[in-house]
């Protein structure tokens, strides 16, 4: 091993040790406070909460100037009719800063990917297709995905519609994008997704879009469908025992805690403890947002722990965990933007 390689390894080890030495909630709050101190009046504080979660899970300094500059480039490059002209641009900017990708170049790659969506008769307008295209570009290390990958996304959505015609729609594009990059047969994937869904229905969890999202998430674990559904049930019970309600709105967080790979009792206890600490700091987030962020902190902690291991499968799992976390955060921000627009329209 050469001297330069030893230096790089030592630097990487020291960076990991420093990050582990910092309390994860404190790290998050430091980044959030830095973003919040210089925010514009028009920028939703809750959106900055999720941007902080993305940036805190990396070595990127949580500078509002850097976030604002990247967000401005995204909006300028995307144009006024793109979702990137809304507050979604901040969530995407944080992801690109974390990945070290150029905003203008990424917009062009996403636009080209959305053109491929149209060629395959997929919807290209709106926040969900945008996030699906972005996830494909991120998986391709900032490049345009292959036409075969876009075609596979279409096939996955069509296949999911066979099992849940009225549930499957454009909001499932991001999860289909995540599965489109995996080396698994479409029929096998659909079977496993349906087994998870039906296993959770048998355990008395409410049917609907949130449960379908959970079934899409849980097949990304190393567990089989039956075991994944059982793990979800155990995690939900552990959270309820600790005082965290588990309604449909919290289903995806429960699934993410399962995907973290942490022990059920440990993951649930940490998520609840982090939620309470976040709620104790002003400005206080809502209980739902605090729990969602707390879940993200747990997931980021686990991803960091995996990152310290030299193993190909571990590296693959780490990328999946990071992509899931980023997709979840951006999806929440997109929902905030849609809800805000609907409220404004109703009151006008």
Sine and cosine of phi, psi and omega as CSV:
sin_phi,cos_phi,sin_psi,cos_psi,sin_omega,cos_omega
0.00,0.00,0.76,-0.65,-0.02,-1.00
-0.98,0.21,0.23,-0.97,-0.04,-1.00
-0.88,0.47,-0.68,0.73,-0.04,-1.00
-0.88,0.47,-0.64,0.77,0.02,-1.00
-0.91,0.42,-0.65,0.76,0.03,-1.00
-0.90,0.44,-0.62,0.78,0.03,-1.00
-0.89,0.46,-0.71,0.70,0.00,-1.00
-0.88,0.48,-0.67,0.74,0.01,-1.00
-0.90,0.43,-0.66,0.75,0.00,-1.00
-0.91,0.41,-0.65,0.76,0.04,-1.00
-0.88,0.47,-0.72,0.69,0.02,-1.00
-0.87,0.50,-0.67,0.74,0.01,-1.00
-0.90,0.43,-0.68,0.73,0.00,-1.00
-0.90,0.44,-0.64,0.77,0.04,-1.00
-0.88,0.47,-0.68,0.73,0.01,-1.00
-0.91,0.42,-0.63,0.78,0.00,-1.00
-0.91,0.42,-0.64,0.77,0.02,-1.00
-0.91,0.42,-0.66,0.75,-0.02,-1.00
-0.92,0.38,-0.64,0.77,0.02,-1.00
-0.91,0.41,-0.50,0.87,-0.04,-1.00
-0.95,0.30,-0.39,0.92,0.00,-1.00
-1.00,0.07,0.76,-0.65,0.06,-1.00
-0.86,0.52,0.79,-0.62,-0.11,-0.99
-0.89,0.45,-0.58,0.81,0.02,-1.00
-0.94,0.33,-0.65,0.76,0.04,-1.00
-0.89,0.45,-0.66,0.75,0.04,-1.00
-0.86,0.51,-0.72,0.70,0.02,-1.00
-0.88,0.48,-0.73,0.68,-0.05,-1.00
-0.90,0.43,-0.57,0.82,0.04,-1.00
-0.89,0.45,-0.72,0.70,-0.02,-1.00
-0.92,0.39,-0.69,0.73,0.01,-1.00
-0.88,0.47,-0.68,0.73,-0.01,-1.00
-0.90,0.45,-0.62,0.79,0.02,-1.00
-0.91,0.41,-0.65,0.76,0.03,-1.00
-0.93,0.37,-0.66,0.75,-0.10,-1.00
-0.94,0.34,-0.56,0.83,-0.08,-1.00
-0.87,0.49,-0.55,0.84,-0.05,-1.00
-0.94,-0.35,0.28,0.96,-0.09,-1.00
-0.94,0.33,0.46,-0.89,0.09,-1.00
-0.98,0.22,0.40,-0.92,-0.02,-1.00
-0.88,0.47,-0.48,0.88,-0.07,-1.00
-0.99,0.11,-0.15,0.99,-0.04,-1.00
-1.00,0.03,0.84,-0.54,-0.02,-1.00
-0.90,0.44,0.80,-0.60,0.01,-1.00
-0.86,0.51,-0.60,0.80,-0.02,-1.00
-0.91,0.42,-0.53,0.85,0.05,-1.00
-0.92,0.40,-0.66,0.75,0.05,-1.00
-0.90,0.43,-0.48,0.88,0.06,-1.00
-0.86,0.52,-0.69,0.72,-0.04,-1.00
-0.98,0.21,-0.50,0.87,0.13,-0.99
-0.89,0.45,-0.67,0.74,0.01,-1.00
-0.89,0.46,-0.60,0.80,0.01,-1.00
-0.89,0.45,-0.67,0.74,0.04,-1.00
-0.90,0.43,-0.73,0.68,-0.06,-1.00
-0.95,0.31,-0.56,0.83,-0.02,-1.00
-0.92,0.38,-0.38,0.92,-0.01,-1.00
-1.00,0.06,0.24,0.97,-0.01,-1.00
-0.66,-0.75,-0.04,-1.00,0.07,-1.00
-1.00,-0.01,0.08,1.00,-0.01,-1.00
-0.95,0.30,0.74,-0.68,0.06,-1.00
-0.93,0.36,0.72,-0.70,-0.08,-1.00
-0.98,0.20,0.83,0.55,-0.04,-1.00
-0.99,0.14,0.79,-0.62,0.06,-1.00
-0.91,0.42,-0.57,0.82,0.02,-1.00
-0.86,0.51,-0.70,0.71,0.01,-1.00
-0.91,0.42,-0.65,0.76,0.01,-1.00
-0.92,0.40,-0.70,0.71,0.01,-1.00
-0.89,0.46,-0.66,0.75,-0.02,-1.00
-0.90,0.43,-0.70,0.72,0.01,-1.00
-0.91,0.41,-0.66,0.75,0.00,-1.00
-0.91,0.42,-0.64,0.77,0.02,-1.00
-0.90,0.43,-0.65,0.76,0.03,-1.00
-0.90,0.44,-0.67,0.74,0.01,-1.00
-0.87,0.50,-0.74,0.67,-0.03,-1.00
-0.90,0.43,-0.67,0.74,-0.02,-1.00
-0.91,0.42,-0.68,0.73,-0.05,-1.00
-0.96,0.29,-0.57,0.82,-0.08,-1.00
-0.98,0.19,-0.53,0.85,-0.02,-1.00
1.00,-0.10,0.28,-0.96,-0.15,-0.99
-0.92,0.40,-0.37,0.93,-0.06,-1.00
-1.00,-0.10,-0.01,1.00,-0.01,-1.00
-0.99,0.11,0.52,-0.85,0.13,-0.99
-0.84,0.54,-0.37,0.93,0.00,-1.00
-0.96,0.29,-0.10,0.99,0.13,-0.99
-1.00,0.06,-0.18,0.98,0.08,-1.00
-1.00,-0.02,-0.13,-0.99,-0.02,-1.00
-0.93,0.36,-0.17,0.98,0.08,-1.00
-0.84,0.54,-0.45,0.89,-0.05,-1.00
-0.87,0.50,-0.50,0.86,0.00,-1.00
-0.93,0.37,-0.67,0.74,0.03,-1.00
-0.90,0.44,-0.68,0.74,0.02,-1.00
-0.92,0.38,-0.64,0.77,0.03,-1.00
-0.86,0.50,-0.67,0.74,0.01,-1.00
-0.89,0.46,-0.65,0.76,0.02,-1.00
-0.89,0.46,-0.69,0.72,-0.03,-1.00
-0.93,0.36,-0.60,0.80,0.06,-1.00
-0.89,0.46,-0.66,0.75,0.01,-1.00
-0.90,0.43,-0.61,0.79,-0.03,-1.00
-1.00,0.09,-0.21,0.98,-0.03,-1.00
0.95,0.30,0.55,0.84,-0.02,-1.00
-0.97,-0.26,0.55,-0.83,-0.01,-1.00
-0.97,0.25,0.81,-0.58,-0.06,-1.00
-0.86,0.51,-0.73,0.69,-0.04,-1.00
-0.89,0.46,-0.70,0.72,0.03,-1.00
-0.89,0.45,-0.66,0.75,-0.02,-1.00
-0.89,0.45,-0.66,0.75,0.04,-1.00
-0.86,0.51,-0.69,0.73,0.00,-1.00
-0.89,0.45,-0.65,0.76,0.01,-1.00
-0.93,0.37,-0.63,0.78,0.03,-1.00
-0.92,0.40,-0.66,0.75,0.02,-1.00
-0.87,0.49,-0.68,0.73,0.02,-1.00
-0.91,0.42,-0.59,0.81,0.04,-1.00
-0.92,0.40,-0.64,0.77,0.04,-1.00
-0.92,0.40,-0.52,0.85,0.10,-0.99
-0.90,0.44,-0.62,0.78,0.08,-1.00
-0.91,0.41,-0.58,0.81,0.08,-1.00
-0.84,0.55,-0.74,0.67,-0.02,-1.00
-0.88,0.48,-0.63,0.78,0.01,-1.00
-0.89,0.45,-0.49,0.87,0.02,-1.00
-0.99,-0.11,0.25,0.97,0.05,-1.00
0.88,0.48,0.59,0.81,0.16,-0.99
-0.99,-0.17,0.52,-0.85,0.06,-1.00
-0.91,0.41,0.69,-0.73,-0.03,-1.00
-0.92,-0.39,-0.22,0.98,-0.03,-1.00
-0.99,-0.10,0.56,-0.83,0.05,-1.00
0.96,-0.29,0.17,-0.99,-0.10,-0.99
-0.94,0.34,-0.60,0.80,-0.07,-1.00
-0.93,0.37,-0.74,0.68,0.10,-1.00
-0.87,0.50,-0.61,0.79,0.03,-1.00
-0.86,0.51,-0.72,0.69,-0.02,-1.00
-0.92,0.40,-0.60,0.80,0.04,-1.00
-0.90,0.45,-0.71,0.71,0.02,-1.00
-0.89,0.45,-0.65,0.76,0.01,-1.00
-0.89,0.46,-0.68,0.73,0.01,-1.00
-0.88,0.47,-0.62,0.79,0.04,-1.00
-0.92,0.40,-0.64,0.77,0.03,-1.00
-0.91,0.41,-0.67,0.74,0.03,-1.00
-0.88,0.47,-0.67,0.75,0.01,-1.00
-0.90,0.43,-0.49,0.87,0.02,-1.00
-1.00,0.02,0.34,0.94,0.03,-1.00
0.85,0.53,0.64,0.76,0.07,-1.00
1.00,-0.01,0.06,1.00,-0.01,-1.00
-0.97,-0.25,0.19,-0.98,0.07,-1.00
-0.95,0.31,0.75,-0.66,0.01,-1.00
-0.92,0.38,0.32,-0.95,0.02,-1.00
-0.93,0.37,0.40,-0.92,0.05,-1.00
-0.89,0.46,-0.53,0.85,0.02,-1.00
-0.90,0.43,-0.58,0.81,0.01,-1.00
-0.92,0.38,-0.68,0.73,0.04,-1.00
-0.90,0.44,-0.65,0.76,0.04,-1.00
-0.89,0.46,-0.62,0.79,0.02,-1.00
-0.92,0.39,-0.62,0.78,0.07,-1.00
-0.84,0.54,-0.73,0.68,0.02,-1.00
-0.85,0.52,-0.70,0.72,-0.02,-1.00
-0.89,0.45,-0.60,0.80,0.00,-1.00
-0.92,0.40,-0.72,0.70,0.01,-1.00
-0.88,0.47,-0.70,0.72,0.02,-1.00
-0.88,0.48,-0.67,0.74,-0.01,-1.00
-0.93,0.38,-0.65,0.76,0.03,-1.00
-0.89,0.45,-0.54,0.84,0.02,-1.00
-0.90,0.45,-0.47,0.88,0.01,-1.00
-0.90,0.43,-0.56,0.83,0.00,-1.00
-1.00,0.04,-0.56,0.83,-0.05,-1.00
-0.64,-0.77,0.97,0.23,-0.11,-0.99
-0.87,0.49,-0.69,0.72,-0.10,-1.00
-0.99,0.12,-0.26,0.97,0.02,-1.00
-1.00,-0.04,-0.57,0.82,-0.12,-0.99
-0.99,0.16,0.78,-0.62,-0.01,-1.00
-0.34,-0.94,-0.37,-0.93,-0.08,-1.00
-0.90,0.43,-0.44,0.90,0.02,-1.00
-0.93,0.36,-0.22,0.98,0.04,-1.00
-1.00,-0.02,-0.06,1.00,-0.01,-1.00
-0.84,0.55,-0.72,0.70,-0.02,-1.00
-0.86,0.51,-0.67,0.74,0.02,-1.00
-0.93,0.36,-0.59,0.81,0.07,-1.00
-0.90,0.44,-0.58,0.81,0.03,-1.00
-0.90,0.44,-0.64,0.77,0.00,-1.00
-0.90,0.43,-0.63,0.78,0.00,-1.00
-0.98,0.21,-0.40,0.91,-0.01,-1.00
-0.90,0.43,-0.39,0.92,-0.03,-1.00
-1.00,-0.07,0.03,1.00,-0.01,-1.00
-1.00,-0.09,0.51,-0.86,0.01,-1.00
-1.00,0.01,0.95,0.32,0.03,-1.00
-0.63,-0.77,0.62,-0.79,-0.01,-1.00
-0.90,0.43,0.55,-0.84,-0.06,-1.00
-0.92,0.40,-0.65,0.76,0.03,-1.00
-0.91,0.41,-0.65,0.76,0.04,-1.00
-0.89,0.46,-0.69,0.72,0.02,-1.00
-0.87,0.49,-0.75,0.66,-0.03,-1.00
-0.88,0.48,-0.64,0.77,0.00,-1.00
-0.89,0.45,-0.71,0.71,-0.02,-1.00
-0.92,0.40,-0.66,0.75,0.04,-1.00
-0.86,0.51,-0.71,0.70,-0.03,-1.00
-0.92,0.38,-0.58,0.81,0.04,-1.00
-0.91,0.42,-0.65,0.76,0.06,-1.00
-0.90,0.44,-0.73,0.68,-0.04,-1.00
-0.86,0.52,-0.75,0.66,-0.03,-1.00
-0.94,0.34,-0.53,0.85,0.07,-1.00
-0.90,0.44,-0.63,0.78,0.02,-1.00
-0.96,0.27,-0.55,0.84,0.09,-1.00
-0.90,0.43,-0.64,0.77,0.03,-1.00
-0.90,0.43,-0.45,0.89,0.03,-1.00
-1.00,0.04,0.19,0.98,0.12,-0.99
0.97,0.24,0.41,0.91,0.12,-0.99
-1.00,0.08,0.60,-0.80,-0.13,-0.99
-0.91,0.41,0.70,-0.71,0.04,-1.00
-0.96,0.28,0.33,-0.95,0.03,-1.00
0.70,-0.72,-0.11,-0.99,-0.05,-1.00
-0.86,0.51,-0.68,0.74,0.01,-1.00
-0.86,0.50,-0.64,0.77,0.00,-1.00
-0.94,0.33,-0.57,0.82,0.05,-1.00
-0.90,0.43,-0.65,0.76,0.06,-1.00
-0.87,0.49,-0.66,0.75,0.03,-1.00
-0.86,0.50,-0.68,0.73,-0.01,-1.00
-0.90,0.43,-0.56,0.83,0.06,-1.00
-0.93,0.37,-0.58,0.82,-0.01,-1.00
-0.96,0.29,-0.74,0.68,-0.18,-0.98
-0.92,0.39,-0.41,0.91,0.04,-1.00
-0.95,0.30,-0.12,0.99,0.09,-1.00
-0.99,0.15,-0.14,0.99,0.00,-1.00
-0.99,0.17,0.14,-0.99,0.06,-1.00
-0.99,0.12,-0.03,1.00,-0.01,-1.00
-1.00,0.09,0.39,-0.92,0.14,-0.99
-0.97,0.22,0.18,-0.98,-0.04,-1.00
-0.82,0.57,-0.72,0.70,-0.02,-1.00
-0.90,0.44,-0.73,0.69,-0.02,-1.00
-0.92,0.39,-0.58,0.82,0.00,-1.00
-0.91,0.42,-0.68,0.73,0.04,-1.00
-0.90,0.45,-0.63,0.77,0.03,-1.00
-0.92,0.39,-0.63,0.77,0.02,-1.00
-0.90,0.45,-0.64,0.77,0.06,-1.00
-0.87,0.49,-0.71,0.70,-0.02,-1.00
-0.89,0.45,-0.68,0.74,0.03,-1.00
-0.90,0.43,-0.66,0.75,0.00,-1.00
-0.91,0.42,-0.67,0.74,0.01,-1.00
-0.88,0.47,-0.67,0.74,0.01,-1.00
-0.92,0.40,-0.62,0.78,0.02,-1.00
-0.90,0.44,-0.64,0.77,0.03,-1.00
-0.92,0.40,-0.68,0.73,0.02,-1.00
-0.89,0.46,-0.66,0.75,0.02,-1.00
-0.88,0.47,-0.56,0.83,0.00,-1.00
-0.99,0.12,-0.02,1.00,0.06,-1.00
0.98,-0.18,0.17,0.99,0.03,-1.00
-0.99,-0.17,0.85,-0.52,0.04,-1.00
-0.94,0.35,0.53,-0.85,0.02,-1.00
-0.79,-0.61,1.00,0.01,0.12,-0.99
-0.98,-0.22,-0.05,-1.00,-0.04,-1.00
-0.84,0.54,-0.57,0.82,-0.01,-1.00
-0.91,0.41,-0.29,0.96,0.01,-1.00
-0.96,-0.27,0.06,1.00,-0.06,-1.00
-0.86,0.51,-0.68,0.73,-0.07,-1.00
-0.92,0.38,-0.57,0.82,0.05,-1.00
-0.90,0.43,-0.63,0.78,0.04,-1.00
-0.88,0.48,-0.70,0.72,0.00,-1.00
-0.89,0.45,-0.64,0.77,0.00,-1.00
-0.91,0.42,-0.59,0.81,0.06,-1.00
-0.91,0.42,-0.59,0.81,0.09,-1.00
-0.89,0.45,-0.70,0.72,-0.02,-1.00
-0.92,0.39,-0.34,0.94,-0.01,-1.00
-0.88,0.47,-0.42,0.91,-0.01,-1.00
0.99,0.11,-0.05,1.00,0.03,-1.00
-0.97,0.25,0.39,-0.92,0.08,-1.00
-0.87,0.50,0.56,-0.83,-0.09,-1.00
-0.82,0.57,-0.78,0.62,-0.05,-1.00
-0.90,0.43,-0.61,0.79,-0.01,-1.00
-0.94,0.35,-0.74,0.68,-0.02,-1.00
-0.88,0.47,-0.70,0.72,-0.01,-1.00
-0.90,0.43,-0.70,0.71,-0.02,-1.00
-0.90,0.44,-0.67,0.74,0.00,-1.00
-0.91,0.41,-0.69,0.72,-0.01,-1.00
-0.87,0.50,-0.67,0.74,-0.01,-1.00
-0.94,0.35,-0.67,0.74,0.02,-1.00
-0.89,0.45,-0.68,0.74,0.01,-1.00
-0.92,0.39,-0.65,0.76,0.05,-1.00
-0.84,0.55,-0.73,0.68,-0.04,-1.00
-0.91,0.42,-0.61,0.79,0.03,-1.00
-0.92,0.39,-0.64,0.77,0.04,-1.00
-0.91,0.41,-0.59,0.81,0.00,-1.00
-0.95,0.31,-0.30,0.95,-0.04,-1.00
-1.00,0.06,-0.12,0.99,-0.07,-1.00
-0.95,-0.31,0.74,-0.68,0.04,-1.00
-1.00,0.05,0.58,-0.82,-0.07,1.00
-0.95,0.32,0.72,-0.69,-0.11,-0.99
-0.96,0.27,0.77,-0.64,0.13,-0.99
-0.97,0.23,0.31,-0.95,0.12,-0.99
-0.90,0.43,0.30,-0.95,0.00,-1.00
-0.87,0.49,-0.60,0.80,-0.02,-1.00
-0.92,0.38,-0.72,0.70,-0.01,-1.00
-0.93,0.37,-0.63,0.78,0.02,-1.00
-0.87,0.50,-0.66,0.75,0.00,-1.00
-0.93,0.37,-0.64,0.77,0.01,-1.00
-0.89,0.45,-0.70,0.72,0.03,-1.00
-0.92,0.40,-0.67,0.74,0.02,-1.00
-0.86,0.51,-0.65,0.76,0.06,-1.00
-0.89,0.46,-0.67,0.75,0.03,-1.00
-0.89,0.46,-0.61,0.79,0.03,-1.00
-0.91,0.42,-0.69,0.72,0.04,-1.00
-0.87,0.49,-0.71,0.71,-0.03,-1.00
-0.90,0.44,-0.66,0.75,0.02,-1.00
-0.91,0.41,-0.62,0.78,0.06,-1.00
-0.86,0.51,-0.72,0.69,-0.01,-1.00
-0.91,0.41,-0.63,0.78,0.04,-1.00
-0.89,0.45,-0.63,0.78,0.03,-1.00
-0.90,0.43,-0.65,0.76,0.02,-1.00
-0.90,0.43,-0.65,0.76,0.04,-1.00
-0.90,0.43,-0.55,0.83,-0.04,-1.00
-0.91,0.42,-0.31,0.95,0.01,-1.00
-1.00,0.08,0.02,1.00,-0.04,-1.00
-0.96,-0.29,0.65,-0.76,-0.04,-1.00
-0.99,-0.12,1.00,0.07,-0.06,-1.00
-0.44,-0.90,0.72,-0.69,-0.08,-1.00
-0.89,0.45,-0.69,0.72,-0.01,-1.00
-0.91,0.41,-0.63,0.78,0.03,-1.00
-0.89,0.46,-0.68,0.73,0.02,-1.00
-0.88,0.48,-0.64,0.77,0.03,-1.00
-0.90,0.43,-0.70,0.71,0.03,-1.00
-0.88,0.47,-0.64,0.77,0.00,-1.00
-0.87,0.49,-0.71,0.71,0.00,-1.00
-0.89,0.46,-0.64,0.77,0.02,-1.00
-0.90,0.44,-0.71,0.70,0.00,-1.00
-0.88,0.48,-0.71,0.70,0.00,-1.00
-0.89,0.45,-0.67,0.74,0.00,-1.00
-0.91,0.41,-0.65,0.76,0.02,-1.00
-0.89,0.46,-0.70,0.71,0.00,-1.00
-0.88,0.47,-0.71,0.70,0.00,-1.00
-0.89,0.45,-0.68,0.73,-0.01,-1.00
-0.90,0.43,-0.66,0.75,0.00,-1.00
-0.89,0.46,-0.71,0.70,-0.03,-1.00
-0.89,0.45,-0.71,0.70,-0.01,-1.00
-0.92,0.40,-0.58,0.81,0.02,-1.00
-0.91,0.41,-0.65,0.76,0.03,-1.00
-0.89,0.45,-0.69,0.72,0.02,-1.00
-0.89,0.46,-0.68,0.74,0.02,-1.00
-0.87,0.49,-0.66,0.75,0.04,-1.00
-0.90,0.43,-0.63,0.78,0.06,-1.00
-0.86,0.51,-0.70,0.71,-0.04,-1.00
-0.91,0.42,-0.70,0.71,0.01,-1.00
-0.89,0.45,-0.70,0.72,0.00,-1.00
-0.89,0.45,-0.67,0.75,0.00,-1.00
-0.89,0.45,-0.68,0.73,0.01,-1.00
-0.90,0.43,-0.64,0.77,0.00,-1.00
-0.91,0.41,-0.64,0.76,0.02,-1.00
-0.91,0.42,-0.67,0.74,0.01,-1.00
-0.90,0.45,-0.68,0.74,-0.01,-1.00
-0.91,0.42,-0.62,0.79,-0.03,-1.00
-0.94,0.35,-0.50,0.87,-0.06,-1.00
-1.00,0.00,-0.13,0.99,-0.06,-1.00
-1.00,-0.03,0.00,0.00,0.00,0.00
